[in-house]
């Protein structure tokens, strides 16, 4: 479970973190990522669950 894992990283670090998370997921792992930066989530996620006002909705990315 990660909370804004690219926050504060330089561009090379952001690319590295994205690759690490994608590789982990491609090998069958599950990544739980929390962020208010939806553009960043879009760069990483293959699917997502958004929670607002105590309710969740699932979307394919």
Predicted model as a PDB file, atoms N, CA, C, CB and O in Angstrom, pLDDT in the B-factor column:
MODEL        1                                                                  
ATOM      1  N   UNK A   1       0.858  -1.161   0.000  1.00 83.00           N  
ATOM      2  CA  UNK A   1       0.000   0.000   0.000  1.00 83.00           C  
ATOM      3  C   UNK A   1       0.901   1.219   0.000  1.00 83.00           C  
ATOM      4  CB  UNK A   1      -0.974   0.000   1.218  1.00 83.00           C  
ATOM      5  O   UNK A   1       1.775   1.363   0.855  1.00 83.00           O  
ATOM      6  N   UNK A   2       0.677   2.094  -0.969  1.00 85.00           N  
ATOM      7  CA  UNK A   2       1.525   3.262  -1.145  1.00 85.00           C  
ATOM      8  C   UNK A   2       0.676   4.533  -1.165  1.00 85.00           C  
ATOM      9  CB  UNK A   2       2.349   3.141  -2.439  1.00 85.00           C  
ATOM     10  O   UNK A   2      -0.383   4.579  -1.791  1.00 85.00           O  
ATOM     11  N   UNK A   3       1.153   5.544  -0.481  1.00 89.00           N  
ATOM     12  CA  UNK A   3       0.478   6.840  -0.456  1.00 89.00           C  
ATOM     13  C   UNK A   3       1.356   7.842  -1.199  1.00 89.00           C  
ATOM     14  CB  UNK A   3       0.196   7.313   1.019  1.00 89.00           C  
ATOM     15  O   UNK A   3       2.394   8.263  -0.688  1.00 89.00           O  
ATOM     16  N   UNK A   4       0.946   8.217  -2.385  1.00 88.00           N  
ATOM     17  CA  UNK A   4       1.650   9.163  -3.244  1.00 88.00           C  
ATOM     18  C   UNK A   4       3.137   8.802  -3.389  1.00 88.00           C  
ATOM     19  CB  UNK A   4       1.508  10.582  -2.685  1.00 88.00           C  
ATOM     20  O   UNK A   4       4.009   9.570  -2.983  1.00 88.00           O  
ATOM     21  N   UNK A   5       3.416   7.635  -3.967  1.00 87.00           N  
ATOM     22  CA  UNK A   5       4.796   7.149  -4.003  1.00 87.00           C  
ATOM     23  C   UNK A   5       5.755   7.979  -4.857  1.00 87.00           C  
ATOM     24  CB  UNK A   5       4.803   5.759  -4.500  1.00 87.00           C  
ATOM     25  O   UNK A   5       6.969   7.859  -4.686  1.00 87.00           O  
ATOM     26  N   UNK A   6       5.263   8.803  -5.755  1.00 87.00           N  
ATOM     27  CA  UNK A   6       6.163   9.607  -6.588  1.00 87.00           C  
ATOM     28  C   UNK A   6       6.330  11.032  -6.064  1.00 87.00           C  
ATOM     29  CB  UNK A   6       5.647   9.649  -8.014  1.00 87.00           C  
ATOM     30  O   UNK A   6       7.070  11.825  -6.645  1.00 87.00           O  
ATOM     31  N   UNK A   7       5.652  11.352  -4.982  1.00 88.00           N  
ATOM     32  CA  UNK A   7       5.726  12.700  -4.429  1.00 88.00           C  
ATOM     33  C   UNK A   7       7.163  13.044  -4.028  1.00 88.00           C  
ATOM     34  CB  UNK A   7       4.789  12.833  -3.218  1.00 88.00           C  
ATOM     35  O   UNK A   7       7.775  12.334  -3.231  1.00 88.00           O  
ATOM     36  N   UNK A   8       7.687  14.114  -4.572  1.00 91.00           N  
ATOM     37  CA  UNK A   8       9.024  14.564  -4.219  1.00 91.00           C  
ATOM     38  C   UNK A   8      10.143  13.946  -5.036  1.00 91.00           C  
ATOM     39  CB  UNK A   8       9.265  14.288  -2.801  1.00 91.00           C  
ATOM     40  O   UNK A   8      11.304  14.314  -4.856  1.00 91.00           O  
ATOM     41  N   UNK A   9       9.830  13.022  -5.924  1.00 92.00           N  
ATOM     42  CA  UNK A   9      10.874  12.409  -6.746  1.00 92.00           C  
ATOM     43  C   UNK A   9      11.171  13.272  -7.972  1.00 92.00           C  
ATOM     44  CB  UNK A   9      10.454  10.990  -7.181  1.00 92.00           C  
ATOM     45  O   UNK A   9      10.306  13.999  -8.458  1.00 92.00           O  
ATOM     46  N   UNK A  10      12.401  13.180  -8.460  1.00 96.00           N  
ATOM     47  CA  UNK A  10      12.741  13.854  -9.708  1.00 96.00           C  
ATOM     48  C   UNK A  10      12.188  13.024 -10.864  1.00 96.00           C  
ATOM     49  CB  UNK A  10      14.290  14.055  -9.846  1.00 96.00           C  
ATOM     50  O   UNK A  10      11.744  11.898 -10.643  1.00 96.00           O  
ATOM     51  N   UNK A  11      12.203  13.560 -12.115  1.00 94.00           N  
ATOM     52  CA  UNK A  11      11.627  12.815 -13.249  1.00 94.00           C  
ATOM     53  C   UNK A  11      12.182  11.398 -13.414  1.00 94.00           C  
ATOM     54  CB  UNK A  11      11.866  13.580 -14.520  1.00 94.00           C  
ATOM     55  O   UNK A  11      11.431  10.475 -13.728  1.00 94.00           O  
ATOM     56  N   UNK A  12      13.483  11.221 -13.207  1.00 97.00           N  
ATOM     57  CA  UNK A  12      14.054   9.871 -13.327  1.00 97.00           C  
ATOM     58  C   UNK A  12      13.505   8.951 -12.236  1.00 97.00           C  
ATOM     59  CB  UNK A  12      15.599   9.925 -13.248  1.00 97.00           C  
ATOM     60  O   UNK A  12      13.226   7.780 -12.495  1.00 97.00           O  
ATOM     61  N   UNK A  13      13.351   9.468 -11.030  1.00 95.00           N  
ATOM     62  CA  UNK A  13      12.792   8.675  -9.937  1.00 95.00           C  
ATOM     63  C   UNK A  13      11.343   8.311 -10.172  1.00 95.00           C  
ATOM     64  CB  UNK A  13      12.918   9.420  -8.637  1.00 95.00           C  
ATOM     65  O   UNK A  13      10.912   7.210  -9.830  1.00 95.00           O  
ATOM     66  N   UNK A  14      10.583   9.235 -10.757  1.00 91.00           N  
ATOM     67  CA  UNK A  14       9.178   8.963 -11.085  1.00 91.00           C  
ATOM     68  C   UNK A  14       9.093   7.839 -12.104  1.00 91.00           C  
ATOM     69  CB  UNK A  14       8.480  10.234 -11.627  1.00 91.00           C  
ATOM     70  O   UNK A  14       8.283   6.926 -11.946  1.00 91.00           O  
ATOM     71  N   UNK A  15       9.920   7.888 -13.154  1.00 92.00           N  
ATOM     72  CA  UNK A  15       9.918   6.810 -14.160  1.00 92.00           C  
ATOM     73  C   UNK A  15      10.304   5.478 -13.530  1.00 92.00           C  
ATOM     74  CB  UNK A  15      10.885   7.143 -15.318  1.00 92.00           C  
ATOM     75  O   UNK A  15       9.705   4.447 -13.835  1.00 92.00           O  
ATOM     76  N   UNK A  16      11.305   5.497 -12.650  1.00 95.00           N  
ATOM     77  CA  UNK A  16      11.742   4.278 -11.984  1.00 95.00           C  
ATOM     78  C   UNK A  16      10.604   3.687 -11.145  1.00 95.00           C  
ATOM     79  CB  UNK A  16      12.972   4.559 -11.101  1.00 95.00           C  
ATOM     80  O   UNK A  16      10.346   2.485 -11.202  1.00 95.00           O  
ATOM     81  N   UNK A  17       9.926   4.540 -10.364  1.00 92.00           N  
ATOM     82  CA  UNK A  17       8.839   4.065  -9.500  1.00 92.00           C  
ATOM     83  C   UNK A  17       7.693   3.496 -10.335  1.00 92.00           C  
ATOM     84  CB  UNK A  17       8.324   5.209  -8.600  1.00 92.00           C  
ATOM     85  O   UNK A  17       7.149   2.443 -10.004  1.00 92.00           O  
ATOM     86  N   UNK A  18       7.327   4.183 -11.409  1.00 91.00           N  
ATOM     87  CA  UNK A  18       6.265   3.668 -12.291  1.00 91.00           C  
ATOM     88  C   UNK A  18       6.647   2.297 -12.829  1.00 91.00           C  
ATOM     89  CB  UNK A  18       5.999   4.645 -13.464  1.00 91.00           C  
ATOM     90  O   UNK A  18       5.830   1.376 -12.828  1.00 91.00           O  
ATOM     91  N   UNK A  19       7.884   2.160 -13.288  1.00 92.00           N  
ATOM     92  CA  UNK A  19       8.342   0.871 -13.816  1.00 92.00           C  
ATOM     93  C   UNK A  19       8.326  -0.220 -12.761  1.00 92.00           C  
ATOM     94  CB  UNK A  19       9.738   1.004 -14.384  1.00 92.00           C  
ATOM     95  O   UNK A  19       7.921  -1.350 -13.031  1.00 92.00           O  
ATOM     96  N   UNK A  20       8.763   0.118 -11.569  1.00 93.00           N  
ATOM     97  CA  UNK A  20       8.767  -0.846 -10.468  1.00 93.00           C  
ATOM     98  C   UNK A  20       7.357  -1.340 -10.169  1.00 93.00           C  
ATOM     99  CB  UNK A  20       9.382  -0.221  -9.211  1.00 93.00           C  
ATOM    100  O   UNK A  20       7.138  -2.541 -10.009  1.00 93.00           O  
ATOM    101  N   UNK A  21       6.401  -0.417 -10.095  1.00 90.00           N  
ATOM    102  CA  UNK A  21       5.019  -0.795  -9.786  1.00 90.00           C  
ATOM    103  C   UNK A  21       4.398  -1.608 -10.916  1.00 90.00           C  
ATOM    104  CB  UNK A  21       4.174   0.451  -9.518  1.00 90.00           C  
ATOM    105  O   UNK A  21       3.700  -2.589 -10.662  1.00 90.00           O  
ATOM    106  N   UNK A  22       4.646  -1.208 -12.159  1.00 89.00           N  
ATOM    107  CA  UNK A  22       4.112  -1.965 -13.302  1.00 89.00           C  
ATOM    108  C   UNK A  22       4.696  -3.367 -13.345  1.00 89.00           C  
ATOM    109  CB  UNK A  22       4.407  -1.234 -14.622  1.00 89.00           C  
ATOM    110  O   UNK A  22       3.970  -4.335 -13.571  1.00 89.00           O  
ATOM    111  N   UNK A  23       6.006  -3.485 -13.128  1.00 93.00           N  
ATOM    112  CA  UNK A  23       6.660  -4.792 -13.145  1.00 93.00           C  
ATOM    113  C   UNK A  23       6.096  -5.699 -12.060  1.00 93.00           C  
ATOM    114  CB  UNK A  23       8.172  -4.636 -12.967  1.00 93.00           C  
ATOM    115  O   UNK A  23       5.830  -6.876 -12.303  1.00 93.00           O  
ATOM    116  N   UNK A  24       5.916  -5.151 -10.867  1.00 92.00           N  
ATOM    117  CA  UNK A  24       5.348  -5.927  -9.765  1.00 92.00           C  
ATOM    118  C   UNK A  24       3.944  -6.422 -10.130  1.00 92.00           C  
ATOM    119  CB  UNK A  24       5.303  -5.077  -8.470  1.00 92.00           C  
ATOM    120  O   UNK A  24       3.615  -7.587  -9.907  1.00 92.00           O  
ATOM    121  N   UNK A  25       3.123  -5.537 -10.689  1.00 89.00           N  
ATOM    122  CA  UNK A  25       1.758  -5.915 -11.079  1.00 89.00           C  
ATOM    123  C   UNK A  25       1.775  -6.926 -12.223  1.00 89.00           C  
ATOM    124  CB  UNK A  25       0.952  -4.669 -11.490  1.00 89.00           C  
ATOM    125  O   UNK A  25       0.972  -7.860 -12.232  1.00 89.00           O  
ATOM    126  N   UNK A  26       2.675  -6.751 -13.183  1.00 91.00           N  
ATOM    127  CA  UNK A  26       2.776  -7.688 -14.307  1.00 91.00           C  
ATOM    128  C   UNK A  26       3.156  -9.087 -13.861  1.00 91.00           C  
ATOM    129  CB  UNK A  26       3.788  -7.188 -15.310  1.00 91.00           C  
ATOM    130  O   UNK A  26       2.832 -10.067 -14.532  1.00 91.00           O  
ATOM    131  N   UNK A  27       3.851  -9.187 -12.714  1.00 94.00           N  
ATOM    132  CA  UNK A  27       4.230 -10.497 -12.179  1.00 94.00           C  
ATOM    133  C   UNK A  27       3.163 -11.065 -11.255  1.00 94.00           C  
ATOM    134  CB  UNK A  27       5.550 -10.399 -11.435  1.00 94.00           C  
ATOM    135  O   UNK A  27       3.399 -12.061 -10.571  1.00 94.00           O  
ATOM    136  N   UNK A  28       1.980 -10.431 -11.229  1.00 92.00           N  
ATOM    137  CA  UNK A  28       0.866 -10.967 -10.458  1.00 92.00           C  
ATOM    138  C   UNK A  28       0.621 -10.282  -9.131  1.00 92.00           C  
ATOM    139  CB  UNK A  28       1.088 -12.393 -10.216  1.00 92.00           C  
ATOM    140  O   UNK A  28      -0.294 -10.666  -8.402  1.00 92.00           O  
ATOM    141  N   UNK A  29       1.416  -9.277  -8.797  1.00 90.00           N  
ATOM    142  CA  UNK A  29       1.234  -8.556  -7.541  1.00 90.00           C  
ATOM    143  C   UNK A  29       0.088  -7.559  -7.618  1.00 90.00           C  
ATOM    144  CB  UNK A  29       2.512  -7.837  -7.162  1.00 90.00           C  
ATOM    145  O   UNK A  29      -0.364  -7.189  -8.702  1.00 90.00           O  
ATOM    146  N   UNK A  30      -0.361  -7.144  -6.475  1.00 87.00           N  
ATOM    147  CA  UNK A  30      -1.400  -6.123  -6.382  1.00 87.00           C  
ATOM    148  C   UNK A  30      -0.806  -4.902  -5.698  1.00 87.00           C  
ATOM    149  CB  UNK A  30      -2.652  -6.649  -5.606  1.00 87.00           C  
ATOM    150  O   UNK A  30      -0.150  -5.009  -4.662  1.00 87.00           O  
ATOM    151  N   UNK A  31      -1.045  -3.743  -6.293  1.00 85.00           N  
ATOM    152  CA  UNK A  31      -0.549  -2.489  -5.743  1.00 85.00           C  
ATOM    153  C   UNK A  31      -1.739  -1.656  -5.306  1.00 85.00           C  
ATOM    154  CB  UNK A  31       0.323  -1.720  -6.778  1.00 85.00           C  
ATOM    155  O   UNK A  31      -2.632  -1.377  -6.107  1.00 85.00           O  
ATOM    156  N   UNK A  32      -1.760  -1.259  -4.049  1.00 84.00           N  
ATOM    157  CA  UNK A  32      -2.772  -0.329  -3.556  1.00 84.00           C  
ATOM    158  C   UNK A  32      -2.112   1.037  -3.483  1.00 84.00           C  
ATOM    159  CB  UNK A  32      -3.351  -0.772  -2.152  1.00 84.00           C  
ATOM    160  O   UNK A  32      -1.132   1.229  -2.763  1.00 84.00           O  
ATOM    161  N   UNK A  33      -2.655   1.978  -4.233  1.00 83.00           N  
ATOM    162  CA  UNK A  33      -2.047   3.292  -4.381  1.00 83.00           C  
ATOM    163  C   UNK A  33      -3.052   4.361  -4.000  1.00 83.00           C  
ATOM    164  CB  UNK A  33      -1.542   3.508  -5.821  1.00 83.00           C  
ATOM    165  O   UNK A  33      -4.172   4.380  -4.511  1.00 83.00           O  
ATOM    166  N   UNK A  34      -2.659   5.238  -3.115  1.00 83.00           N  
ATOM    167  CA  UNK A  34      -3.511   6.335  -2.687  1.00 83.00           C  
ATOM    168  C   UNK A  34      -2.926   7.641  -3.207  1.00 83.00           C  
ATOM    169  CB  UNK A  34      -3.651   6.365  -1.140  1.00 83.00           C  
ATOM    170  O   UNK A  34      -1.744   7.919  -3.007  1.00 83.00           O  
ATOM    171  N   UNK A  35      -3.760   8.448  -3.879  1.00 83.00           N  
ATOM    172  CA  UNK A  35      -3.275   9.728  -4.382  1.00 83.00           C  
ATOM    173  C   UNK A  35      -4.453  10.613  -4.753  1.00 83.00           C  
ATOM    174  CB  UNK A  35      -2.345   9.527  -5.598  1.00 83.00           C  
ATOM    175  O   UNK A  35      -5.515  10.129  -5.145  1.00 83.00           O  
ATOM    176  N   UNK A  36      -4.250  11.912  -4.624  1.00 81.00           N  
ATOM    177  CA  UNK A  36      -5.235  12.858  -5.117  1.00 81.00           C  
ATOM    178  C   UNK A  36      -4.826  13.372  -6.497  1.00 81.00           C  
ATOM    179  CB  UNK A  36      -5.403  14.029  -4.130  1.00 81.00           C  
ATOM    180  O   UNK A  36      -5.551  14.158  -7.107  1.00 81.00           O  
ATOM    181  N   UNK A  37      -3.676  12.932  -6.986  1.00 82.00           N  
ATOM    182  CA  UNK A  37      -3.177  13.324  -8.304  1.00 82.00           C  
ATOM    183  C   UNK A  37      -3.634  12.285  -9.330  1.00 82.00           C  
ATOM    184  CB  UNK A  37      -1.614  13.460  -8.299  1.00 82.00           C  
ATOM    185  O   UNK A  37      -2.922  11.321  -9.612  1.00 82.00           O  
ATOM    186  N   UNK A  38      -4.814  12.492  -9.875  1.00 81.00           N  
ATOM    187  CA  UNK A  38      -5.409  11.498 -10.764  1.00 81.00           C  
ATOM    188  C   UNK A  38      -4.587  11.277 -12.028  1.00 81.00           C  
ATOM    189  CB  UNK A  38      -6.809  11.917 -11.138  1.00 81.00           C  
ATOM    190  O   UNK A  38      -4.573  10.171 -12.570  1.00 81.00           O  
ATOM    191  N   UNK A  39      -3.902  12.313 -12.504  1.00 82.00           N  
ATOM    192  CA  UNK A  39      -3.041  12.136 -13.673  1.00 82.00           C  
ATOM    193  C   UNK A  39      -1.929  11.127 -13.378  1.00 82.00           C  
ATOM    194  CB  UNK A  39      -2.435  13.487 -14.106  1.00 82.00           C  
ATOM    195  O   UNK A  39      -1.600  10.296 -14.225  1.00 82.00           O  
ATOM    196  N   UNK A  40      -1.360  11.199 -12.196  1.00 80.00           N  
ATOM    197  CA  UNK A  40      -0.305  10.264 -11.819  1.00 80.00           C  
ATOM    198  C   UNK A  40      -0.857   8.838 -11.716  1.00 80.00           C  
ATOM    199  CB  UNK A  40       0.336  10.687 -10.483  1.00 80.00           C  
ATOM    200  O   UNK A  40      -0.216   7.889 -12.167  1.00 80.00           O  
ATOM    201  N   UNK A  41      -2.025   8.693 -11.134  1.00 81.00           N  
ATOM    202  CA  UNK A  41      -2.649   7.367 -11.027  1.00 81.00           C  
ATOM    203  C   UNK A  41      -2.909   6.797 -12.420  1.00 81.00           C  
ATOM    204  CB  UNK A  41      -3.974   7.444 -10.220  1.00 81.00           C  
ATOM    205  O   UNK A  41      -2.713   5.606 -12.660  1.00 81.00           O  
ATOM    206  N   UNK A  42      -3.351   7.658 -13.328  1.00 81.00           N  
ATOM    207  CA  UNK A  42      -3.626   7.231 -14.696  1.00 81.00           C  
ATOM    208  C   UNK A  42      -2.376   6.669 -15.370  1.00 81.00           C  
ATOM    209  CB  UNK A  42      -4.177   8.397 -15.508  1.00 81.00           C  
ATOM    210  O   UNK A  42      -2.479   5.758 -16.193  1.00 81.00           O  
ATOM    211  N   UNK A  43      -1.205   7.193 -15.038  1.00 80.00           N  
ATOM    212  CA  UNK A  43       0.045   6.735 -15.628  1.00 80.00           C  
ATOM    213  C   UNK A  43       0.453   5.349 -15.131  1.00 80.00           C  
ATOM    214  CB  UNK A  43       1.144   7.726 -15.331  1.00 80.00           C  
ATOM    215  O   UNK A  43       1.239   4.664 -15.786  1.00 80.00           O  
ATOM    216  N   UNK A  44      -0.067   4.936 -13.994  1.00 80.00           N  
ATOM    217  CA  UNK A  44       0.370   3.695 -13.352  1.00 80.00           C  
ATOM    218  C   UNK A  44      -0.696   2.605 -13.387  1.00 80.00           C  
ATOM    219  CB  UNK A  44       0.763   3.970 -11.920  1.00 80.00           C  
ATOM    220  O   UNK A  44      -0.380   1.442 -13.636  1.00 80.00           O  
ATOM    221  N   UNK A  45      -1.945   2.965 -13.142  1.00 80.00           N  
ATOM    222  CA  UNK A  45      -2.991   1.978 -12.847  1.00 80.00           C  
ATOM    223  C   UNK A  45      -3.494   1.233 -14.070  1.00 80.00           C  
ATOM    224  CB  UNK A  45      -4.144   2.652 -12.182  1.00 80.00           C  
ATOM    225  O   UNK A  45      -3.570   1.784 -15.169  1.00 80.00           O  
ATOM    226  N   UNK A  46      -3.838  -0.031 -13.857  1.00 79.00           N  
ATOM    227  CA  UNK A  46      -4.533  -0.826 -14.851  1.00 79.00           C  
ATOM    228  C   UNK A  46      -6.022  -0.880 -14.545  1.00 79.00           C  
ATOM    229  CB  UNK A  46      -3.951  -2.236 -14.914  1.00 79.00           C  
ATOM    230  O   UNK A  46      -6.822  -1.200 -15.424  1.00 79.00           O  
ATOM    231  N   UNK A  47      -6.396  -0.578 -13.338  1.00 78.00           N  
ATOM    232  CA  UNK A  47      -7.780  -0.516 -12.881  1.00 78.00           C  
ATOM    233  C   UNK A  47      -7.797   0.290 -11.602  1.00 78.00           C  
ATOM    234  CB  UNK A  47      -8.388  -1.945 -12.663  1.00 78.00           C  
ATOM    235  O   UNK A  47      -6.762   0.441 -10.953  1.00 78.00           O  
ATOM    236  N   UNK A  48      -8.940   0.804 -11.232  1.00 73.00           N  
ATOM    237  CA  UNK A  48      -8.976   1.613 -10.023  1.00 73.00           C  
ATOM    238  C   UNK A  48     -10.325   1.572  -9.354  1.00 73.00           C  
ATOM    239  CB  UNK A  48      -8.613   3.031 -10.335  1.00 73.00           C  
ATOM    240  O   UNK A  48     -11.347   1.280  -9.975  1.00 73.00           O  
ATOM    241  N   UNK A  49     -10.303   1.874  -8.065  1.00 77.00           N  
ATOM    242  CA  UNK A  49     -11.507   2.035  -7.269  1.00 77.00           C  
ATOM    243  C   UNK A  49     -11.436   3.422  -6.669  1.00 77.00           C  
ATOM    244  CB  UNK A  49     -11.641   0.922  -6.160  1.00 77.00           C  
ATOM    245  O   UNK A  49     -10.470   3.756  -5.983  1.00 77.00           O  
ATOM    246  N   UNK A  50     -12.450   4.235  -6.921  1.00 75.00           N  
ATOM    247  CA  UNK A  50     -12.500   5.582  -6.364  1.00 75.00           C  
ATOM    248  C   UNK A  50     -13.474   5.587  -5.204  1.00 75.00           C  
ATOM    249  CB  UNK A  50     -12.912   6.627  -7.439  1.00 75.00           C  
ATOM    250  O   UNK A  50     -14.573   5.042  -5.299  1.00 75.00           O  
ATOM    251  N   UNK A  51     -13.061   6.209  -4.101  1.00 77.00           N  
ATOM    252  CA  UNK A  51     -13.908   6.294  -2.924  1.00 77.00           C  
ATOM    253  C   UNK A  51     -14.220   7.759  -2.663  1.00 77.00           C  
ATOM    254  CB  UNK A  51     -13.229   5.634  -1.688  1.00 77.00           C  
ATOM    255  O   UNK A  51     -13.315   8.586  -2.554  1.00 77.00           O  
ATOM    256  N   UNK A  52     -15.499   8.070  -2.565  1.00 78.00           N  
ATOM    257  CA  UNK A  52     -15.924   9.434  -2.271  1.00 78.00           C  
ATOM    258  C   UNK A  52     -17.235   9.411  -1.501  1.00 78.00           C  
ATOM    259  CB  UNK A  52     -16.074  10.255  -3.568  1.00 78.00           C  
ATOM    260  O   UNK A  52     -18.148   8.655  -1.832  1.00 78.00           O  
ATOM    261  N   UNK A  53     -17.316  10.218  -0.507  1.00 78.00           N  
ATOM    262  CA  UNK A  53     -18.527  10.322   0.310  1.00 78.00           C  
ATOM    263  C   UNK A  53     -18.935   8.960   0.880  1.00 78.00           C  
ATOM    264  CB  UNK A  53     -19.678  10.909  -0.520  1.00 78.00           C  
ATOM    265  O   UNK A  53     -20.121   8.663   1.019  1.00 78.00           O  
ATOM    266  N   UNK A  54     -17.934   8.141   1.208  1.00 74.00           N  
ATOM    267  CA  UNK A  54     -18.191   6.862   1.831  1.00 74.00           C  
ATOM    268  C   UNK A  54     -18.654   5.760   0.889  1.00 74.00           C  
ATOM    269  CB  UNK A  54     -19.190   7.041   2.873  1.00 74.00           C  
ATOM    270  O   UNK A  54     -19.035   4.680   1.338  1.00 74.00           O  
ATOM    271  N   UNK A  55     -18.622   6.024  -0.416  1.00 71.00           N  
ATOM    272  CA  UNK A  55     -19.036   5.011  -1.395  1.00 71.00           C  
ATOM    273  C   UNK A  55     -17.924   4.782  -2.391  1.00 71.00           C  
ATOM    274  CB  UNK A  55     -20.328   5.433  -2.125  1.00 71.00           C  
ATOM    275  O   UNK A  55     -17.130   5.682  -2.665  1.00 71.00           O  
ATOM    276  N   UNK A  56     -17.867   3.587  -2.928  1.00 70.00           N  
ATOM    277  CA  UNK A  56     -16.819   3.284  -3.909  1.00 70.00           C  
ATOM    278  C   UNK A  56     -17.431   3.003  -5.274  1.00 70.00           C  
ATOM    279  CB  UNK A  56     -15.973   2.081  -3.449  1.00 70.00           C  
ATOM    280  O   UNK A  56     -18.574   2.561  -5.386  1.00 70.00           O  
ATOM    281  N   UNK A  57     -16.654   3.265  -6.289  1.00 69.00           N  
ATOM    282  CA  UNK A  57     -17.043   2.891  -7.649  1.00 69.00           C  
ATOM    283  C   UNK A  57     -15.805   2.326  -8.318  1.00 69.00           C  
ATOM    284  CB  UNK A  57     -17.632   4.116  -8.459  1.00 69.00           C  
ATOM    285  O   UNK A  57     -14.707   2.855  -8.143  1.00 69.00           O  
ATOM    286  N   UNK A  58     -15.971   1.267  -9.076  1.00 67.00           N  
ATOM    287  CA  UNK A  58     -14.858   0.598  -9.722  1.00 67.00           C  
ATOM    288  C   UNK A  58     -14.850   0.978 -11.195  1.00 67.00           C  
ATOM    289  CB  UNK A  58     -14.948  -0.940  -9.543  1.00 67.00           C  
ATOM    290  O   UNK A  58     -15.894   1.029 -11.845  1.00 67.00           O  
ATOM    291  N   UNK A  59     -13.649   1.245 -11.712  1.00 64.00           N  
ATOM    292  CA  UNK A  59     -13.497   1.621 -13.109  1.00 64.00           C  
ATOM    293  C   UNK A  59     -12.274   0.918 -13.689  1.00 64.00           C  
ATOM    294  CB  UNK A  59     -13.373   3.159 -13.258  1.00 64.00           C  
ATOM    295  O   UNK A  59     -11.265   0.732 -13.010  1.00 64.00           O  
ATOM    296  N   UNK A  60     -12.385   0.537 -14.943  1.00 61.00           N  
ATOM    297  CA  UNK A  60     -11.226  -0.003 -15.648  1.00 61.00           C  
ATOM    298  C   UNK A  60     -10.422   1.159 -16.176  1.00 61.00           C  
ATOM    299  CB  UNK A  60     -11.647  -0.963 -16.801  1.00 61.00           C  
ATOM    300  O   UNK A  60     -10.984   2.142 -16.657  1.00 61.00           O  
ATOM    301  N   UNK A  61      -9.120   1.056 -16.090  1.00 57.00           N  
ATOM    302  CA  UNK A  61      -8.265   2.148 -16.592  1.00 57.00           C  
ATOM    303  C   UNK A  61      -7.730   1.798 -17.951  1.00 57.00           C  
ATOM    304  CB  UNK A  61      -7.100   2.437 -15.628  1.00 57.00           C  
ATOM    305  O   UNK A  61      -6.991   2.584 -18.545  1.00 57.00           O  
TER     306      UNK A  61                                                      
ENDMDL                                                                          
END                                                                             
